[in-house]
């Protein structure tokens, strides 16, 4: 229940609507009880003696009106609160998830996270609106009905309610079973969402390898597991109401048997008996609803527990409280004896004793074989991960001691795997500078050689480019990413193999665009093709996470037995062999 109490805190800002809903529920309960109470004068006065007809009629209309208004108002207000709460919770969950570290996202699939934000939050919405409303409204109605039973005849009421402990015990056992099964069903739904997302994102590979049937079988198996867990929940929900009805029927038979003696003795009127039996049967309705309320509550608690598990995670790199903003870098970026290992393997260092300095305006190239740690090193600069040993300093200040947002604002990133969004070209270019004018956007596009292909488009800069920019070629996507970095105008630039896997013509355009981007910026270049870093001010050669040598191209390429010279010779041989073929 801690998860449920915590969930209710999200409704606190809407306490005015909650109070209104509570008043409406009281009106509903009073109206329901009044309708039953009027059965006594209806039988004993109106039908038997033709007395007080107008009085009973007016009160009946008023009772039905009060019940109807209370029912509508409580439903509307509680649904409104539920939708507001679920919107706040979904927004907080999305913002919190987006703020997690790179490690967090590497360990979880997009489908799993989407399932938490959509399916689990939707399940919780029922708890805040429907479940809570029914819990309060039906509980008050049931209490008033029980009070009426005792007002008609205490002995009959005691006999009728003897089976109540069995009902309460059944509700408790049902709740335990539903919560366990619901958690499994949410996990199965998460798996289904994950498989669907993975197949849709990789649809080209699925089609290219003729794996549609294989993916359909995987999805079908997951759907079958989800079906089984849903049916277990359904079986649990459907089992209690018939049992309650049977137990209630036995109690009603006992009450009628006892009432027949009291009527014969004249201690109970026909109107009281009719009203008592009507109340007893009407009491079954709120109790039946409460059984479903309890089941719904347990389902919502199971979903809320999964949501709060995610909200309680904080894997983002820590920020010093009150950390100062990073001033615009003007001098240098220094790696001082840096070591790094991932959290799940703290003893397995990916980088060891990395030391070098990039002065303002310089181009520093990071080269090495695949797996040497080049990309990991680049990810440390914007603090996607934190160093385990040593420090990274900008103008002599440890980046762990400055405001994280200001650090990342000072860095522009262009990667091989270009990430664009299903939005207009203009909005993608202005992603890092949302307030940029159309003129500034176009200037950035021209500098990145993107205007050449944007101009002929029918919608121009307002053209949408599809998910991940799939309506554009690889070179066009890369030039948009460069335009985005140019417009951000950050003093530090990280290029992670930005020209690999491009054709010759696209590479020439991208290289020229990169030259415009790198001008007057401190740039870190991770390059696969060493011919692209010959003019770098400093080349850092990595092997197995360690710096083997640093220097300029002319110096390193002539160093006997050097790593860079070997890499350059090997690549030159491959290029000559490819040209000869």
N, C-alpha and C positions, 0 to 999 in steps of 0.2 A: 504493500500500500504506500510505501514511501514514494514510489514513482508516480502514483496517482496524486498524492498530496503535492508533489513538486509540479505536476502538470497543472493543478488547479491554480498555482501561483500565476500562471500566464493569464488567467482570467481576472486577476485583481484589478488591472487598469479599467475594466469594464464593469465595475461593481454596481454602477447605477442601473445598467440594463439587467444585471443579475437580481438586484432588489426588485425591479419591476416584474421580472419573470417569477420571482418567489411570490409576490403579491398575487399575480395571475394564477399561480398554482394553488394558493390558498382559496381563491375564488372558485377554482375548478373543484377542489375537494369539498368545499361547503355546498356548492350547487349539487354535486353528486349525492351527498348525504341528505340534503333537503328533499331531493326527488324521492328517495326511499322513505324518508320520514313521513311524507305526505300520503303514503299508502294507508296509514292507520285512519286518519279522518276520512279518506276516500271511501273505505269500506264501512267504517262504523258510523259515519255521519251522513255522507252524501248518498251512498247506495242503500244503506239500511233504513235511514230516517228522512232522506231527502232534505238534509240540512246543510248550511254553510257551503253551498255549491260555488257561489261567486268567490268566496274567500279561498277555497281550495284551488279554484281555477287560476286566480291571480297569482297565488304563491307558486303554483306549478310552472306557469309561464316565466315568472321571475327566476325560479330555480334553473330551468332549462337555459334561459338567457345567460345567467351567471356562469353556468358550467361551460357553455359554448364560447363565451368571450374569454374565460380563463384558459380554455384549451387552446384557442387560436393565439392569444397573446403570449402564453408561455412557450408554445412551439416556436413562434416567430422570433422572440427575443433570445431564446436559448440557441437557436440555430444561428442567429446573427453573432452572438458571442462565440459560438464554436468556430464559425468561419473566420472571425478576426483572430482568435487564438491560434488556429491552425496556420493562418497566413504569417503571423509573427513567428511561430515555431519553425515553419518551413524556411522563412528568410534567415533566421538565426542559424539554423542547421546548415543551410547552403553557405552562408558567410563563414561559419566556423570551419566547415569542411574545406572550403577554398583556401583558408589560411593555414592549412596543415603543411607539413614539410614535404620535400620531394620523397623522402623515405616512406612516408605515409601512403602516398599515391602509388609508389612502386610495389607496395604489398597488397593493394586492393584494386579490384577491377572497377571500371566506370559503372557497369551494370549493378554491382553490389551497392555502390554509393547512391545511384539513382533510385534503387529500391527503397533505401532508407528515407530519402527525401520525398518520395511520392507515396509508395504503398504504406509504409509505416505511419507516416504523418496522416494520411487519409483514415487509417484505422483509429488513430488517436482522436480525430475530429468527432467521431461518433461518441466518444467518452464525454467530451466537453459539452456537446449539444444534446444529442438524443439520450444518452445513458444517464447523465446527471439529471436532466429534466424529468425523465421517467422515474428515476430513483426517488426524487423529492416528491413529485406529484402523486405517484402511486402509493408511496409510503404514507403520506398524509391521508389519502383517500381510504387506505386500508385501516388506519388507526380510527378514523371517524366511523367506518362501518363496524368495526369491533365495538366501539362505544355504543353505537345504536343497538347492536345485538344484546349487550348487557342492559340497556335501558328498556328493551322489550321484555326480556326474561333472563335473569342471571343464570338460572340452572340450565336452560337450553343453550345459552352461550357457552358455558363451560363444557357441556357435552360436545357441542359443535367444534370447539377449538382444541379438543383433546389430541387431534392428529397433527396439530401445528408443529410440535418438535420434530416429527418425521419430515415435514416439509423443509424446515430450517436445515436439518442435517443433509437432506438431499441437495439443497442449494449449495451448501458448503463443499460437498464432495464434487458436485458438478463444476463449481468454480475452479477447484484444483486441477481437474482433468482438462478443462477448456484452456486454462492458461498454458499448461505444458504443450498441448496440441497446437495451440495458436502460434507459439514460438517456432515450432517445427514448420508450420505452414508458411510463416513469414520467411524462414530460411529457404524453403523450397521455392517460394515466389522470387526471392532474391536470385536464386540460381537460374530460374527461367529468364529473368530480366537480363542477367549477365550473358547468357548464351545468345539471346536475341540481339543484344547490343554488339557483341563480338562478331556475330555473323553479318550483321548489317554493315558495320564499319569495314569489315574485310570482304565485302561482297565480290570484289574483282578477283581476289585469290580463290574464293570459294568456287566461282564460276570457271576460272582458268584451270583448276585442278579437278573439275567435275565432281565437287564434293557436296552438291546440294542435298543428295539423299543422306549422306553421312551426317550433315548438320541437322537435317530434319529428324533423323533418328535420335540424335543427342537431345534435341529440343523436345521430341515426343517422350523420351524417357523421363526427362525432368518434369514435363507436364503431367505424366502419369503419377510421379511421386507427389506432386502438388495436389492432384486429384484425390489421392488416398488420404493425405493429411486433412484436406477439406472435408472429406466424408467422415473422418473421425470426429471433427468438430461438429458436423451436422448431427451425427449419431448422439453425441453428448447433449446437444441442444434439444433434440427431439425426444429424448428419453424422459425428461422430468415432467412436462405438462400432462401427458396421459396418466402418469403415476399419481400426480397431484389430483387429477380429476377423479381417479378411482378412490383415493383416500378421502377426498372431500365428499364423494357420494356416500361412502359408509357413514361418515359423520352426520350427513343430512338425514339418512334413514334413521339413525339413532335419535336425532332431534325430533323428527316427525312422530316416532313411537312415543316419546315422552310427552310431546305436545298433545297428543290425542287424549291422554289421561287428564291433562290440565283443562282442556276444553270441556271434557265431560264433567269435571268438578266445578266449572264456571270460573276458574281462576285466570283464564286466558281467553281473550276475545278472538273472533275470527280475523278481525282487522290486524290485531297484533301478530297473530300467527302468520298471516299472509305477508305482512311487512317483514317479519323475522326471516321467513324463508326467502323472500326476495333479496333481503340484505345479505343472507348467507350465500346465495348464488352469485350476487353481484360482487361479493368479497373475493370470489374465485378469480375474477378478471384482473384486479390489481396484483394479486398474488402470482398469477400466471405471468403477467408482464414483468413482475419483479424477478422471476426466475430467468427471463430472457435478459433483463437489465443486468443481473449478476453475471451472466455469461458474456454479455457485451462488455461489461466492465473488465472482466478478466482478459478478454481479447485485447482491449485497449491498453491495459497495464503491460501485457507482454510486448506490445508494439512500443509503448513508452520506454520500457526498460532498454530496448535496442537503440532508441533515439538518444537516450541520456548516456548510454555507453559511448556513443560517438561524440556527444557534446562534452563529455568529461575528459576526452582525449585532448592532449595539447602537445603535439609533436613538433610544432614549429620551433625553429631555433629561438632560444630565449633572448629577450631584450632587457637591458638594464633599465629599471624603473627611472623615469625622468631623463633618459639618455638624450644628449644634445643632438641637434640636427647636424648632418655632415655638411661642412662648407664645400663649395665647388672645388674639386681637386685641381691643384695648380702646380704641384711639384713632382710627386712620384707615387708609385704603388710598389710596395716591397713585400716579397714573400720571405719571411725570416724563419728558417729552420722548421718549415711546415710539415706536419705529419697528419695523415688522415686514415681512419678505418670506419667502416659502417657499424651502426649500433648492434646489428645482429651477429657481427663477427669482430668484436673489439680488439682481438689480438692479431688480426690479419690486416696489416697496414697496406693500403693501396698506394699511398704516397709516403715517402720518407725523406726527411732532411732536405726539403725543397727550399732553396735560397736563390733569389735573384731580384733585381730591381728594374722596374719600367719607369723611366723618367717621362715627364710631361711631353706629350706630342710624339713619343716614340712608338714604333711598331715592334712588338715582341711576338715572335712566332714560336709556337709549341709544337714540336715534331716528335715522332717516335712510331714504333710499330703498334698495331692494334693491341689494345689491352695494356698499354704503357701507363695510362692514367691521365691522358690529355684532357678529355672531357670532364673528368672528375675534378681536375685542377681548375678548369674554367668555372665549374659550378660552385667553387668555394668563394669566388670573388663577389657575387651578389648574395652570398650566404644562403644558398639553397641547402647547403650543409655547413656545419661548423667544423673548423679544424680541431683535431684532438691534441696536437702538439704544435708549439710555435705560435706564430701570429701572422696575419696579413694587415699591413699598415698602409693607410692612404694619408699622405702628407704627415707621416709620423704618428697617426692616430689609429689604434687598433679598431678594426671595423666592428668588433663585438661590443664596443663601447659607444657606438653612435646609434641614432634612431634608424631602425631597419628600413622604414619607408623612404627616408631621405637617401639612404645608401643605394637602394634599388632605383630611385629616381635619377641617380647620377650615372646609371649604367644602361646602355642599349645592347640588345642581344639579337644576333642573326644566326640562325642554326641551319644545318642541312635539312632537317625535317621541319619545313616551314609550317607554322601554325597560323592559319587565317580563320576568320569566322564567317558564318552565313549571314552576311550583312552587305552593305554597299561597299564599293571600292573606296569611296571617300572616308567612310567610317572606319574601315580597316587601316587606312593610312594614318588617320587621326587617333588611332587607339591609345597611343601614349600621350596625346595632347588633345583631349576632347574639345577644347574651346578653340581650336585652330580655325582660321578663316579658309574659305575655299581657295583664295589666292595662295595661301601658304601651303595648302595641300597640293595644289597643282605644281608649285615650285619644287616641292619635295619629289613629286612624281617625275618631273623633268630631270632633276638631278640623278634620279635612279634609273633613267631611261625607261620609265613605265608609261609615260604619257603617249609614247608612240603606239602602244596597243590599246590604251584606254580611249583615245580620241575617236577611233573608228567605231567603237561600240555604240549601239543605238541609244542606250541610256547614259553613256559616258561614265562619269564618276558616280552616278547613282545606280549603276548596274550592280545587281547582286551576284555574288561569285559562288554560291553554293557552299555546302558543308566542307570545311577544310580547303576551300578554294578550288574544288574539283572541276569547275568550269574553265579553269585557266591551265596553261601548260606549266611545267616545272620551272622554267626560266621566268615566266611571268609572275608566278607566285613569289619567287625569290626576289624579284625586283620590287614587288609590293612590300615585302618584308624590309628591304633596304630603305625604301621610301618612308616606311613607318619609323625606322631608326633615325633617318635624317631629320624628320619632323620633330622627333622627341628632343633632338639637340642635346644629348647627354655627353659629358666630357670623357667618359670611359666607354669603350666599345669592346665587345666580345664577339668574335666571329668563329663559330664552331663548324669547320668544314663547309663554309657557305657556298662553295662552287663545285663540290663533288657531285657526281652523277648528273652533270649537265652536258648537253651537246656543245660542240666547239663554238657555234655562233652565239648561243645563250651565254656560254661562259665568258666570251669576250665582252658582251654587254654587261653582264653582272660584275666582271672585274672592273670595268670602267666606272660602274655605279659605286662599287666598293671604294674605289680611289677617291670619289667625291665624298663618300661618307667618312673615310678615315682622315680626311684633311683636318689638321689642328686638333686631333683627338688622340688620347693614349689608347692604343689598340692591342688587344691580345688575339692573335690569329692561330687557330688550330687548323693545320693544313695537312691534307693527304697528299696533294701534289706539291712537291718541294719546289717546282719551278715557280710557284706563285709567291714564295716567301724569300726569293733571292735578294730583294731590296729591303728586307726587314732590318731594323736597327740592331736587333739582338735576336738570336735564335737559341732556344733552349731545347736540347735534345734529351728526351726521357727514355729510360729503359727500366722495366719492372718497377716503376714508381719512383725512380731516383734520377737526379740530374747527372748525366755523364759528362756533358760539356755545354758551354755557352760561348757565343761569339757571333760574328757576322758570317755571311755566306762565303765570301772569298777566303776567310781564315779557316773555316771549318772544312770546306770541301777539299782543301789541300793537306789537311792534317792526316798523317799516315795512321792507318788503323782506327781512325775515329768513327764513331757511330754515324754521324751525319754524312760523312764521306761515303760510307757503305750504303746508307739509305739512298743517297743521291745517285750513286753509280748503279745500284740495283734498279732504281726507277728509270734512269736514262736507258739502261739496257732493255727494259720492258717496252719503253716507248719506241726505241729503234726497231725492236723485233715486231712490234705491232705495225709500224710504218712499212716495214719490208713485206709483211704478210698482205 
